[in-house]
């Protein structure tokens, strides 16, 4: 189900939302608990007490006492509503939030189907890693133009309980065959889940496998990419029988990919990618075998201490070090007036990466970025696996499309916040992320200065030329609530509970 409501987040943390009114976040609904028992008497009647009048008076007094007791209880419940954070869903007692603000956890991604799948994993008892990995595998099915099992992945996981961050990397880009990159998504995501996930690994693959087997509907980002790029190398997966590309709302299936996902669910170790997937790809390509293999790693994230807290990002060969250098230079300069909005987007630019983010109210955050390098990657569709291989090869030294960032508030602050940012769709994601963070640090005054100038860019859009391009996802934890939003507004569906 497509989300049509405009994402709105906590005003203190999210400085891009221009339409946020300075009214209370939680809405109280007051209704009379009992009707007024005092009815006007008929003045035309005889003087004196009517039969049964004393009984009516006593009943009215009893109702008044009951009403007063219930009103007292209701006021007490309202006063403590914001102090209670239970393990279950919020109770329907007037404690409500704007779209994008949730009691427990939330996820935001480029596809409504995958955001919904991530939400289901959260509700089922999964953590942010379970939800993020499940949604990433879902995107590998429904967004083959931007990501997939042939893609490379970078990630940043912030543990809200421990206050530290871990970087996930697929390792250096490797060549499977001339012009074809080594697929590394499965072992990379499996490693992340093995270390930090909570639900069983097969549970995460149920939804993506079902979508690949039974079919998924082509959404706006995929339809836009097909219309712009054509179907060369993509038939019959994304084509009609006459070779024309599938349009918005058409159903596509990928049964070979479903078989791969089933085998991945049953694989006892992450070596499945080497032992099974690579052998099938080698057979398709006529190779005797591949001496190379994916080398995903988990390592401590890069850190940059600031007055406002600590910044975390991914190490080289991602663009994380470039991001930190840009931020240091900007923060040391004087008279900086960061622009809170993205630069104008070129409608002819195609997506080069895909991003998603998950957050829970305790401050744990997972940011994932993946890429096939080009739209639809190499455009080589493996007939045995249904996997589109990337054109990220050994010479692709720096992953300029990846620099997720987490800002953890100062531990001396009793209301320390956690903010996560991840950008996609432009070669200059480090600069886009830098601008977004500087906007956050600048405060509401700088935001107000830019409000009128960039009002048009803040409006929600569902144009295929905008969604998935120049996109920044924001997630945050504040005051025991999870917050999600995106720029441009409305381009990325979110779910939570």
C-alpha positions, 0 to 999 in steps of 0.5 A: 500500500502506497503511503500518501501522508507527508512524512513529518518528524520531530521538529527539534531534530528534523529541519527540512519539514517546513509545514510543521506547525508549532503545536503539541505533538500529542493530541488530547481528545476531551469528551463529556463522560456523562450527560447533564442529569439536570433537566429543566422542569416543566413550569406549567405543572403544579407546585410541589414535589412530583412522585419519584423526584427524590429518586431522580435526584439521588440517581443524578447525584450518583451519576455526578460522582461516577463522572467526577471519578472517571474524569479524575482517572482520565486526567491522570492517564493523560499526564502519564501517557508520555512517560510510559513506554511499554513493549506492546503497541500504543494503546488507543487512549488519545496518545497519538502522533503525526505520520513518521513518529512511532513508539517503538520502531520504524523503517523507510525505503524506496519501495512501499512493499519493502517498508511494509515487510520491514515493519512486519519483521519489527512487529514479529520481534525483530530488531533494526538489523532484521528489518533492514536486512529483510527490506534490503533483500526485498529491494533486491527483488522489486528494484533490480534497477538500483540494487540486487543480489549482484550489488555491493553493500555498505552499512552502518549499524549504531547500537543504541544500548552500547553507544558504538557503531559498526561499519559493514563493507562488501570488501573491495570491488572484484571482477567475476568476468570482464565487465562484470562485478562479483556479487556480494550481497548475500554473504554481506547481509548474512554476516551482518545478520549473524552478528547483530540479528535476532530473528532466524535467518530463514524468516527474513527471506520468506517475504522476498522469496514469495515476491520473486515466486508469485510476482510483484507490481512494478512501481514508479521508480522501476517503471521510470528506470525502464522507460528511460533505459529500455529493456536491452538485456532485461527480457523476459524478466521485465518485458512484455512478450513484444519486448516492450518494457513493463509499465507501472502496475504490471506484474513481474516474477523471477522464479530463478531468483526465488530458487536462489533465495530458498537455497540461501535460507537453508544454507547453514553458513554464509559460504553459500554465495561461494559454493552455490551462487558463484558456481551457477554464475560461472556455468552461465558465463562459461567459466571454469570457476572463480578463484575470487570470492566475496570478502565482507567485513565488520569493523569499528566505524570512523569517528569524529568528536564534535561539541554536539556529540560523535559522528560515525561513518564508514571507512575507505574505500567508501566515501566516509573519509571524504564526508568527515573531511568536508564536515571538518572543513565546514565546521572550522570555517566562519560564517557558514550558512548551510543550505538545508535543501538539495540542489536542483535535480536533473531528470535525465540522471538515473539512479546509481544506488539504493538506500534504506534506514531503520531505527528504534526508540532506544536509539539503535539505527541501521543505514544500508546503501547498495549499488550496481554502479549503473542503472540495471548494472551490467544489464547481464541477467544470469539465466540460472539465477535471475540475478542482474550482475553489476559493473562494479569491477576491480578498478572501481576503487572508491565507492563514492555512492556510500557514506552513511552517517550517524550523529550520537548526541553528547552522553552528558545530555540527559536527552541525548538524541541519535540522528542517522542520514544516508543519501543516494542517487548522485555521485556527490552523496558526501556533499549532500550528506554534509549539507544535510548535517550542517542544516541540522546543526545550524538550528531552527533560525537558519532553517527559517531563513531558507524556508521561503526560498526553497518552499517549492523543493519541499513539496511532496512529489511522486514523479518518477524523475524525482523518486530514488534520485537525490534522496536523503533518508533521515531517521532519529530517536528522541524522547523514546520515539522513532522518527523517519523522514526523507528529502524530497518529501513523500518519495520514500514510503515509511512504516512503523509501530 
